[in-house]
Amino acid sequence: MHIDIFSDPICPWCFIGKRRLQRALAARPTLRPTIRWRAFQLNPAMPADGMERQSYLAVKFGNAAEAQRLYATIGQVGAIEGIDFRFDRIGVTPNTVDAHRLVRYAQAFERDDAITEALFEAYFLHGRDIGNLAVLADLAKAAGLDRAAAAAFLVGGDGTEAVRAEDMHARQLGIEGVPCFIVDGRYAISGAQEPEAFFSLFDMVTAAETARAVAE
């Protein structure tokens, strides 16, 4: 079984969705899926240096009260999943191309899940600017990668077009929001669904694999 996850590291629902997928897989311990994190940008037109957080919220939500209401709800849901969201610590909403590039880089070392987790935690728990290359290099080291090699990769700009192409591919597939989980390239779950939402897909994939094995 293979699961592609279209996600953005500044999406709080993607962080929640990651936790819920983990719970779903823990409930089905015989499953050993491969997982690949795919790029999607919530703000593809974001300036390269990002945007001051309060200015961003004013543009996105129109007023501070609406933003506070929405993030309070997310915080309550996050707490259920063991996530202590600290939106008050976020000073900059970044452009996430470089963060996505780092995830792709980490795939070669099978550390993309660790990097994705590090990005979520850095941004949502500690308010770090994950658009900053030095911060990203630090996160690479914390996730078990060579910091100097990761820093050289990030400075070089490799993978930028691949990230943008993957984002465009997601939109061509009809993905308009994240997280979006695609199981074995055939079945999709959109949004941070409860773990139970995954079980029927797991069962369908398992049944199909069993049927193919019997036919062979």
N, C-alpha and C positions, 0 to 999 in steps of 0.2 A: 504494500500500500504506500502511495506517495501523496503528500499533501503540500500544495503550493499555497502560501499565505501572502496575499497582497496587503501591504501595511505601510504606515508611515510612522516613524519614531516619535512624532509630536502628536499622535492621535491617542488620546487617553482610552478610547474604546478598544484600540488595538492592544494596549497593555492589558486591559481587562479580558479581551478575547484570548490572549495568550494564556492567561491563568486558567480560563475556562476550558480551553483545549487540553491543557495539562491535566486538569481534573478528569476530563472525559477519557483521556488515555490511561490515566491511573486506574480508572474503573474497568478498563479492558486491558489488563496487563499482558495478555498474550499477543497483542498487536505491537508491532515494531515498525511503525511507518518511517519512511524518510521524509524529511521536512525541508522545504526550501522557502526562504523569505524573499518575496518579490517586491519591487519598488512601485510605490504609488505616492504621488505628492498631493497633499491636501491643498497646498498653495503653490502651484507651478510657476506663478508670476512673482513669487517672493523675491525681493532684491537679494543679491549675493550675500550681503552682510546682515540679512535679516531685518527685523523691524522691532522697535521698542514695544514691549508687551502691551502696555496700556493703549498705545496708538493702534496696535493690531486689533485689540478687543473692541475698540470704538468703531473701527471700520467693519469688523466681522459681525458684531452683534448690535451696533447702533447705540447702545448705552451700557453703562457699567452694571446697572441693576439686572439686566437680562443676562449678562455674562455671569454674574455672581449666582443667579438662580440656577443656570445650567450647570455650572461647575460644582455647585453644592450637591446637586443630584448625582453627578459623576463621582464625587467624593464619597457619597453614601454607598453607592454600588461598589466602588473600589474597596472600601473598608470590608465589605463582605468577602472579597477575594484576597484580603490580606495586603492591600495596597494602600499606603498612607500618602495619598496625593498631597503635594505641597505646592499648589498653584501660586501661592503667595511668594514663593522663592524664585519664580521664573521672571527674569528681567528682559529677555529677548526671545522672540519667536523666530527661529532660524530658517534659512533655506536648507532643505534636507538632502540636496543632491550629494554632498560629500558624505553624509552619514550613510546614505544608501550605497555609495561607492565602497565605503568601508565594509559594509555587510557583504557585498559581492566579493571583495578581496578576501574576507575571512572564510568564504565558502571553500576556497582551495585548501584550507587548513582544518576544515570541519569545525570551525569556531563561529559560524554565522549565528547560531542560536545564542551563544554566549555574548556575542557582540550586540545582538538585538536586545537581549535582557539588560546589558550594560547601558545601552542608549536610553531605554525606557527609564531605568532607575536614575541615571544621571540627570535627565531632564525633569522628570516628574517628582522625584523625591528630593533632589538636591538643587534644582534650578540651574544646572550647568548649561552653558551655551554649546549645544552639540552641532553648531555650524562652524565652530572654531577648530581649526586643524590641530592645534596643540592639545585641545581637550580630547579630540577624537584619537590622537596618538596615545594619550594617557589611557583612554578606555580600551584601546587595542592591547596595551600592555596588561591591563587588569584582567582582560579576557584570555590571556595566555599567549598573545602574539608578540613578536619582536617589535619593540616600539620604534626603533630606528628604521626598520624596513617598512613598517606601516606608514610612518611619517613621510618617507621618501615616495611611497606610492601616492599618498594623498596630495603632496605638493606637485607631483607630476601630472595630475589631472586624468590619469588613465581611468577608463570606465565611465566617464561622464556621459558620453553618447549612448552607451549601453543602458544606463539608468533611465535616461530620457526615452529611449526606445521602449523599454519595458513599461514605463508609465503610460506611454501612448498605446501600447498593446493592451494594457488593462482597460483603457477607455474604449478601445475597439471591441473588446469582449463585452462591453456594456456595464463594466464596473464603474459606479459613480461614487461609491463610498467604501470605506474600509473600517474594520477588517473584512476581507473576503477570503474564504477558505475553499479551495478547489481540490476535491479528492479524486485521485487517479484520472485527472483531466476530464472528468465527466459530470461530477456532482458538485454543486456549489452551495455554500452556506454564507449568507451575507449578514454582517453585523456580529456583535459580541453575544452570541446566543448562549443560553445555558448549556451545560455539558450534555444534557439529555437530547438536545437537538442533533448532536453528532452520532448518536447511537444507531439510528436508522440507516445513515449513510455507511457507517462501519459495517453494519449487517449486510447491506446490499453488495458492497465491495467483497466482503468475505464470501458471500454466497456465489458471486460471479466467479471468484477465483476457484472455489471448490468445484463448480460446474465445469470450468475449463480443465481442471486437473482430471476430472472423471472422463471427460470427452477425449482427452489425450491417452 
